[in-house]
């Protein structure tokens, strides 16, 4: 079966969402979705804060998250378009599944009273790369 480009992206997104649903049953404070060693490879990991602090309130729509995003140029072995922001996400895994097929990588972390320094440290390191 031959799919057009937008249909391929939709299929990749659906497969990624199924893969990410494994995390729904896991306890995590942050999710890294990073490029692997080879172009097209993906590494997805969940982790918990060592010092979680107290959750910073979001809204009825969802929790407040720190988000760091970037793209990678595999040929030049560098990252670019590094961005950091905060957002309220109702379904963080669905959000990630929409980013990955467009070659966005990064981290989504729940905002807590102790998370700011940790996230800033990661962002600063990424700026150095």
PyMOL commands that set and color helices and strands:
alter all, ss='L'
color gray80, all
select helices_A, chain A and resi 5-25+92-100+115-128
alter helices_A, ss='H'
color red, helices_A
select strands_A, chain A and resi 30-35+42-47+63-73+78-89+105-110
alter strands_A, ss='S'
color yellow, strands_A
deselect
rebuild
show_as cartoon
